[in-house]
Amino acid sequence: MLGQWARAMVSTLWLLGIAATASCSGDGDEKGSGDGGGGTGNQPPTEPTPVQPGAFTYSLAEGTSELPLWTTPATHKLTLADRAPGGERRSGLNLSAARNEFEPVQLVLGPASGTVRIELAGLEDLGGESRRQLAVAGYTDGWAETLTPITSGDSLDLSLSAGTALWLTVYVPAEAPAGDHEGTLRLTFGDQAPIDVPVHLYVFDFDLPQEIHFATQLNVSVADLVPPDGDVDDAKAMLFEHRMTPKSVTWPSGFGWNITWDNASAPDRCDSFYDEPDEGEPYSIRSLAARYILGEGWNGVGFPNAMLFQFVDNSTPRPAEFCGISRGDHYGSTAYNDEWAQWLGQLDDYLVANDYATKAYYYVQNEPQDDDDYALAAYLCNLTRAAAPHLRLAISEEPKPEIAETCGYDIWIAHVRAYQEEYAWDRQRNHDEQVWYYSLDQDPDPYFNPTEVGRPGMNQRVIPWAAWSHRIRGWAYYDGGRFFDGHLPTIRAELLREGFEDYEYLWLANGGAHPSVDEALAVDRTVASVAASMTSWTKDDDALMALRHELGRYLEGSRDSLPTLEVESSRPRGAYYLNFQDPDGEPIAEPLVVDGKEYLKIGWAPYDAEVGYGWSGEFIDEPSIALYGFDETSGYDVLQRSYVYDDYGRDNLFEFDLEPGTYSITVGVGRPARGYSDPSNVSVEGVKIVDDEITTDSAPTIVRTVELDVTDGRLSVVVAGRSATTGDYSYTFLGFIDIEPVE
């Protein structure tokens, strides 16, 4: 039953052969500066607003005028103003999951006055290891954020000012039978007759792997995650079930120099490797490493990666003193380096002997800033390689020739805005290195930003989808604790898990393998329809849920082809012509007709669903930065003479609602008054069509045409950003876009 109405939103077509590529900008201050601030479109509405209906968003037939009931995907983070959608009322809640998967669904009650008793029955046929957890969402700054567990039989106080979101999360164990399973949420509202809300769960006939395949590095205090009356195992099991990896998987001990070498408790301090054999098992690195890296005596698989130790602080890679020897400058004295190398060598032997080497890594340096830092990063890399050839090395920096051409790191952790795909793929292709990426609090639109409470839930869930398109293997964040409310996961933590589980679907769809650079995969089209890049990704929660359901059907064998997300649009298929200009300036003709085509005048207005187009970006609402131009130059039409540009060169996303289909897209960039040494960049639907190209006085404009598919109901165009050639933010003057359907 679920598949019939979900399937209506998803194309049955798949295509071998596109691997979306898009370079993304960094966070430097070239061409102006700014702290970001999240861009536009992320503030919750202040007035009550009906939510748009969809395949997974609808009012429930079981609701009443006194107690409205509705549902929307868990990825849709509620706001205080969200109200029940109009349209067709449907019965019950629908969810689907693979075995070994957690799946949430939310039921929204009200707004209403009074108290309702919640009782959950059914779904017991999933098996003894299944779990059915109820929780009620709490609001922070107007957004649903916290989740407070409740038990069946508890009562909730409802609110007249906002909907009350009840979350039901089901864990499907490995022994669960495939197919349909039924449950019931019974709601007793005041003295009214009980309302029974059916819960329909479809279990796919396949298992999510127990192993975690999408890497994370989260700086989180494991101690803070230990529940009352619980222990460290409980905290680490919760992280593992969320497919999250803390920086120190072996806490409360570790492999650092102050434990395994320069340790006053070691009998042969600074002479032989010490793994704390005389400590009790809960505190000994010997037992903790086996337990949490390999999973021995715990879950059988362990965490996928284990950071052994890291830099002292951002400007200090190694301690000032080691075994009583002064380091001197950061390159170290001969005596210091000899002692350091002796320890690394014995650590390397220990890792190999105990089968830890494939998971363990040393986090050498954080965000090197200049040529001196790059030289030091290369030096420390070479020093470590010589002493410990099996020890993987990580650095928080995008792959950079200033470092890599001297010594390559096994794991490069790039800021989402600094990632440069061409060189990153070269390192992966020719040197077998991995790239992860990381987010910062100030990351603006159009990038995802999972760190802020006040962002829609797709900002969390889309991370692994964008990573797949870029061939990135993991994600890191310096303050993972903010995804938890004490020891309890927040909604953002739950949505991160949903995304990490999505990656396992993609991994299975790719034959149980990660994607490789230069390899066009069948599943790439599925991924690109959700997230073609870090700046071009769907905002439609319902569409993602429909796609993910159909992907599950494909994996279980009840669907023959890989699905592609297709979203209906309010703007029908047809030809559209857009001129980017000051709407109140030149050209002033109204209507604006060039070569028999009528052009819509578009300025820097933010995306507006009512008009069906607009921008998102860091400074689009700053008139001193988001600028217009018109060149009084002969020999060019008004489309080429008028343009918009970002004076800081930031990458901005323009979206134009458009019915799915194949289109011919023509883009004009440049300014006819003169050429410009800054390279121009334009990506359409994640595909670079103007790729770091300069203009000259003899050829000051570029006109480029490409045929491509629009699937998610919006044509997405990313303009400007950091140049792969110069490393700086770079102007791009956008003149016009022609959109014409291709039969």
Secondary structure, DSSP 8 states (H G I E B T S, - for coil): -HHHHHHTTEE----S----B--------TTS-------SS-S--SS-EE----SS-EEBTT--SSS-EEEE-TTS--BTTEE---S--B-SEEEEEEETEEEEEEEEE-S-SSEEEEEEEE-GGG-TT-EEEEEEEEEETTEEEEEEEE-TT-EEE--SSS-EEEEEEEEE-TT--SEEEEEEEEEEETTS--EEEEEEEEEEEEE--SS--SEEEE---TGGG--TT--HHHHHHHHHHTT--BS-TTTT---SHHHHTS-TT-TTTTTS----TTS-TTT-HHHHHHHHTS-TTTTSS--S-EEEEE-SBTTBSS-SEETTEE--STT--HHHHHHHHHHHHHHHHHHHHTT-TTTEEEEEEE---SHHHHHHHHHHHHHHHHH-TT-EEEEES---HHHHTT---SEEEEETTT--HHHHHHHHHHH--EEEEE--TT--TTS--TT-TTS-THHHHTHHHHHHHHT--EEEETTGGGGEETTEE-HHHHHHHHHHHHHHHHHHHTTS----TT---TTHHHHHTTBSSSS-B---HHHHHHHHHHHHHHHHTSSSS--EE----SS-SS-EEEEES-TTSSS--SSEEETTEEEEEE-S-B-BTTTTEEEE-SSTT-TTTEEEEE---TTS-HHHHEEEEETT---EEEEEE--SEEEEEEEEEE-TT---SS-EEEEETTEEEEEEE---SSS-EEEEEEEEEE-SSEEEEEE-EE-TTTSSEE---EEEEEEEE--
